[in-house]
């Protein structure tokens, strides 16, 4: 093949597009238009068009529409440096259903794009589908795959829940490579809009989510009703939270092989930057310790009743967890004592509900601090959270009301911005009269780590915009905590320019971010509009946040998935640092347990594979007598046009129109105008 082609598609694609559906047919005679085109093109293009024409004639319906001419080769791009592990994994994924587990930033999407393109070539009348769990991820992955292999945008489409059903049916008919959310795929399969038998390759992003009845699992179950002749490629930074979860993913996604690499795998070490992980354990301190002691007394009042009734077996009340109480309640419902009937059963259910709420508050107190606890309890007391009975019973408890009144005196103004008390919005407007209250010692430690990072960065760099060149990302699981952290950091403007990043749902105290707002926040963070992002779990998975130098985890999760996803935000292009800030006691133990689970998972997969049962029915997809040979070539994908600018089914929305930007972003924009 000539090395002068502009895009890879010119090698195999143009003449394969015939008819209304854009899918090729097998014509027996050359059309006048093709003949004329051959005369007008130079020698290389004539050879390429003839090759494509011959490919059309060699489609074999018995092989599921496999093109034997195209199938003689599998294409691998060389416009990016060739990495042996990516090449090896791509080859594996072409011929077997594969779960690819790579640390974030090491090219899972690249591998997916290679596999997708080759199935796009091999099956000219087939469909290739890429599923991602969120709308922003769908948009991001579509562009990323285009830049790797250059599949023409006229053959690609993005579909989410906002795409009307009638339009989706036409897109399924006319496009060949689809990027969508799994919920859309399920809906279109069940109503017959998706041509299931034509799907030849299914890519599943963030595959660790394929548990229970999640939409990924439903998609695969629906597809196999129509055909078993499709390839599955599953992508994740981590295979699962424990061995049982990994096996579920394998079973639900029909995985035949696992390609796992950890930070220490020899073949990825040359391509990964060092990620230093530091664990900082912070004592609770006197003030928080006193609040915790008072709270435990309240827990004892309500939990001891369940213990006396023998429906809660564990008697170590301070070390009980919300999850353990939920399990005890479920067990009580399945196997109630014959001695407990009628009104007694209702009383016990009520006591379980109170304990579940109280232990959730206890976890908030230990991990996030007094303010997060107060916001949660005030939600119960004003009727916006929990059952009315919980509010009534807690209101009768003298110890609870004494503690609640104390917290209300400290934080009531923060929760009610109309009172002029503060919050992030007040600080944005310049109201710094009210001193920030550190409701957990971890907040002070977090502040110290971030200030020191910017101080040392500025000392090492001499450019004018020192603090604008480094990025910091803080993770916290709860929105109230995210707002509190942002409020604290806003005190340190202009060195620290902070922005929050949350999901779609809106609560009483915080407004959620729409898809457009999320993408705008990510873009501004990448481009240097602000240098510190405080995020809930929505920032953990998938989205291209850009290069981050410091990651701070403000809480510990029992599942190793969350920490691995968070760690993947740094160390992509230069050395990164991860700081995990833990409260002394339960949270520290939870983190240590999470690390132990992670080590056991990797040992089980890489060492003793007998612990996991892989799917044995993975189709080869390629006819038995054909063994595609590797062909490396440089690819120039062209210029990507965003979906919204070319999709006639959607309204074109400018970046300044439509929904309002998040408040933190508007605050930063005002700062920029003032600076100029």
Secondary structure in CASP SS format (residue, H / E / C, confidence):
PFRMAT SS
TARGET T0000
AUTHOR 0000-0000-0000
METHOD secondary structure of the structure
MODEL  1
X C 1.00
X C 1.00
X C 1.00
X C 1.00
X C 1.00
X C 1.00
X C 1.00
X C 1.00
X H 1.00
X H 1.00
X H 1.00
X H 1.00
X C 1.00
X H 1.00
X H 1.00
X H 1.00
X C 1.00
X C 1.00
X C 1.00
X C 1.00
X C 1.00
X C 1.00
X C 1.00
X C 1.00
X C 1.00
X C 1.00
X C 1.00
X C 1.00
X C 1.00
X C 1.00
X C 1.00
X H 1.00
X H 1.00
X H 1.00
X H 1.00
X H 1.00
X H 1.00
X H 1.00
X H 1.00
X H 1.00
X C 1.00
X C 1.00
X H 1.00
X H 1.00
X H 1.00
X H 1.00
X H 1.00
X H 1.00
X H 1.00
X H 1.00
X H 1.00
X H 1.00
X H 1.00
X H 1.00
X H 1.00
X H 1.00
X H 1.00
X C 1.00
X E 1.00
X E 1.00
X H 1.00
X H 1.00
X H 1.00
X C 1.00
X C 1.00
X E 1.00
X E 1.00
X C 1.00
X C 1.00
X H 1.00
X H 1.00
X H 1.00
X E 1.00
X E 1.00
X E 1.00
X E 1.00
X E 1.00
X C 1.00
X C 1.00
X C 1.00
X C 1.00
X C 1.00
X C 1.00
X H 1.00
X H 1.00
X H 1.00
X H 1.00
X H 1.00
X H 1.00
X H 1.00
X H 1.00
X H 1.00
X H 1.00
X H 1.00
X H 1.00
X C 1.00
X C 1.00
X E 1.00
X E 1.00
X E 1.00
X E 1.00
X C 1.00
X C 1.00
X C 1.00
X C 1.00
X C 1.00
X C 1.00
X H 1.00
X H 1.00
X H 1.00
X H 1.00
X H 1.00
X H 1.00
X H 1.00
X H 1.00
X H 1.00
X H 1.00
X H 1.00
X H 1.00
X H 1.00
X H 1.00
X H 1.00
X C 1.00
X C 1.00
X C 1.00
X C 1.00
X E 1.00
X E 1.00
X E 1.00
X E 1.00
X E 1.00
X C 1.00
X C 1.00
X C 1.00
X H 1.00
X H 1.00
X H 1.00
X H 1.00
X H 1.00
X H 1.00
X H 1.00
X H 1.00
X H 1.00
X H 1.00
X H 1.00
X H 1.00
X H 1.00
X H 1.00
X H 1.00
X C 1.00
X C 1.00
X C 1.00
X H 1.00
X H 1.00
X H 1.00
X E 1.00
X E 1.00
X E 1.00
X E 1.00
X C 1.00
X C 1.00
X C 1.00
X C 1.00
X C 1.00
X H 1.00
X H 1.00
X H 1.00
X H 1.00
X H 1.00
X H 1.00
X H 1.00
X H 1.00
X H 1.00
X H 1.00
X C 1.00
X C 1.00
X E 1.00
X E 1.00
X E 1.00
X E 1.00
X C 1.00
X H 1.00
X H 1.00
X H 1.00
X H 1.00
X H 1.00
X H 1.00
X H 1.00
X H 1.00
X H 1.00
X C 1.00
X C 1.00
X C 1.00
X C 1.00
X C 1.00
X H 1.00
X H 1.00
X H 1.00
X E 1.00
X E 1.00
X E 1.00
X E 1.00
X E 1.00
X E 1.00
X C 1.00
X C 1.00
X H 1.00
X H 1.00
X H 1.00
X C 1.00
X C 1.00
X C 1.00
X C 1.00
X C 1.00
X H 1.00
X H 1.00
X H 1.00
X H 1.00
X H 1.00
X H 1.00
X H 1.00
X H 1.00
X H 1.00
X C 1.00
X C 1.00
X C 1.00
X C 1.00
X C 1.00
X C 1.00
X C 1.00
X E 1.00
X E 1.00
X E 1.00
X E 1.00
X E 1.00
X E 1.00
X C 1.00
X C 1.00
X C 1.00
X C 1.00
X C 1.00
X C 1.00
X H 1.00
X H 1.00
X H 1.00
X H 1.00
X H 1.00
X H 1.00
X H 1.00
X H 1.00
X H 1.00
X H 1.00
X C 1.00
X C 1.00
X C 1.00
X C 1.00
X E 1.00
X E 1.00
X E 1.00
X E 1.00
X C 1.00
X C 1.00
X C 1.00
X C 1.00
X C 1.00
X H 1.00
X H 1.00
X H 1.00
X H 1.00
X C 1.00
X C 1.00
X C 1.00
X C 1.00
X C 1.00
X E 1.00
X E 1.00
X E 1.00
X E 1.00
X E 1.00
X E 1.00
X E 1.00
X E 1.00
X C 1.00
X C 1.00
X H 1.00
X H 1.00
X H 1.00
X H 1.00
X H 1.00
X H 1.00
X H 1.00
X H 1.00
X H 1.00
X H 1.00
X H 1.00
X H 1.00
X H 1.00
X H 1.00
X H 1.00
X H 1.00
X H 1.00
X H 1.00
X H 1.00
X H 1.00
X H 1.00
X H 1.00
X H 1.00
X H 1.00
X C 1.00
X C 1.00
X C 1.00
X C 1.00
X C 1.00
X C 1.00
X C 1.00
X C 1.00
X H 1.00
X H 1.00
X H 1.00
X C 1.00
X C 1.00
X H 1.00
X H 1.00
X H 1.00
X H 1.00
X H 1.00
X H 1.00
X H 1.00
X H 1.00
X H 1.00
X H 1.00
X H 1.00
X H 1.00
X H 1.00
X C 1.00
X C 1.00
X C 1.00
X C 1.00
X C 1.00
X C 1.00
X C 1.00
X C 1.00
X H 1.00
X H 1.00
X H 1.00
X H 1.00
X H 1.00
X H 1.00
X H 1.00
X H 1.00
X H 1.00
X H 1.00
X H 1.00
X H 1.00
X H 1.00
X H 1.00
X H 1.00
X H 1.00
X H 1.00
X H 1.00
X H 1.00
X H 1.00
X H 1.00
X H 1.00
X H 1.00
X H 1.00
X H 1.00
X C 1.00
X C 1.00
X H 1.00
X H 1.00
X H 1.00
X H 1.00
X H 1.00
X H 1.00
X H 1.00
X H 1.00
X H 1.00
X H 1.00
X H 1.00
X H 1.00
X C 1.00
X C 1.00
X C 1.00
X C 1.00
X C 1.00
X C 1.00
X H 1.00
X H 1.00
X H 1.00
X H 1.00
X H 1.00
X H 1.00
X H 1.00
X H 1.00
X C 1.00
X C 1.00
X H 1.00
X H 1.00
X H 1.00
X H 1.00
X H 1.00
X H 1.00
X H 1.00
X H 1.00
X H 1.00
X H 1.00
X H 1.00
X H 1.00
X H 1.00
X H 1.00
X H 1.00
X H 1.00
X H 1.00
X H 1.00
X C 1.00
X H 1.00
X H 1.00
X H 1.00
X C 1.00
X C 1.00
X C 1.00
X H 1.00
X H 1.00
X H 1.00
X H 1.00
X H 1.00
X H 1.00
X C 1.00
X C 1.00
X C 1.00
X C 1.00
X C 1.00
X C 1.00
X C 1.00
X C 1.00
X C 1.00
X C 1.00
X C 1.00
X C 1.00
X H 1.00
X H 1.00
X H 1.00
X H 1.00
X H 1.00
X H 1.00
X H 1.00
X H 1.00
X H 1.00
X H 1.00
X H 1.00
X H 1.00
X H 1.00
X H 1.00
X H 1.00
X H 1.00
X H 1.00
X H 1.00
X H 1.00
X H 1.00
X C 1.00
X C 1.00
X C 1.00
X C 1.00
X C 1.00
X C 1.00
X C 1.00
X C 1.00
X C 1.00
X C 1.00
X C 1.00
X E 1.00
X E 1.00
X E 1.00
X E 1.00
X C 1.00
X C 1.00
X C 1.00
X H 1.00
X H 1.00
X H 1.00
X H 1.00
X H 1.00
X H 1.00
X H 1.00
X H 1.00
X H 1.00
X H 1.00
X H 1.00
X H 1.00
X H 1.00
X H 1.00
X C 1.00
X C 1.00
X C 1.00
X C 1.00
X C 1.00
X E 1.00
X E 1.00
X E 1.00
X E 1.00
X C 1.00
X C 1.00
X C 1.00
X C 1.00
X C 1.00
X C 1.00
X C 1.00
X C 1.00
X C 1.00
X C 1.00
X C 1.00
X C 1.00
X C 1.00
X H 1.00
X H 1.00
X H 1.00
X H 1.00
X H 1.00
X H 1.00
X H 1.00
X H 1.00
X H 1.00
X H 1.00
X H 1.00
X H 1.00
X H 1.00
X C 1.00
X C 1.00
X C 1.00
X C 1.00
X E 1.00
X E 1.00
X E 1.00
X E 1.00
X C 1.00
X H 1.00
X H 1.00
X H 1.00
X C 1.00
X C 1.00
X C 1.00
X C 1.00
X C 1.00
X C 1.00
X C 1.00
X C 1.00
X E 1.00
X C 1.00
X E 1.00
X E 1.00
X E 1.00
X E 1.00
X C 1.00
X C 1.00
X C 1.00
X C 1.00
X C 1.00
X C 1.00
X H 1.00
X H 1.00
X H 1.00
X H 1.00
X H 1.00
X H 1.00
X H 1.00
X H 1.00
X C 1.00
X C 1.00
X E 1.00
X C 1.00
X C 1.00
X C 1.00
X C 1.00
X C 1.00
X E 1.00
X E 1.00
X E 1.00
X E 1.00
X E 1.00
X E 1.00
X E 1.00
X E 1.00
X C 1.00
X C 1.00
X H 1.00
X H 1.00
X H 1.00
X H 1.00
X H 1.00
X H 1.00
X H 1.00
X H 1.00
X H 1.00
X H 1.00
X H 1.00
X H 1.00
X H 1.00
X H 1.00
X H 1.00
X H 1.00
X H 1.00
X H 1.00
X H 1.00
X H 1.00
X H 1.00
X C 1.00
X C 1.00
X H 1.00
X H 1.00
X H 1.00
X C 1.00
X C 1.00
X C 1.00
X C 1.00
X C 1.00
X C 1.00
X C 1.00
X C 1.00
X C 1.00
X C 1.00
X C 1.00
X C 1.00
X C 1.00
X C 1.00
X C 1.00
X C 1.00
X C 1.00
X E 1.00
X E 1.00
X E 1.00
X E 1.00
X E 1.00
X C 1.00
X C 1.00
X C 1.00
X C 1.00
X C 1.00
X C 1.00
X C 1.00
X C 1.00
X C 1.00
X H 1.00
X H 1.00
X H 1.00
X H 1.00
X C 1.00
X C 1.00
X C 1.00
X C 1.00
X C 1.00
X C 1.00
X C 1.00
X C 1.00
X C 1.00
X C 1.00
X C 1.00
X C 1.00
X C 1.00
X C 1.00
X C 1.00
X C 1.00
X H 1.00
X H 1.00
X H 1.00
X H 1.00
X H 1.00
X H 1.00
X H 1.00
X H 1.00
X H 1.00
X H 1.00
X H 1.00
X H 1.00
X H 1.00
X C 1.00
END
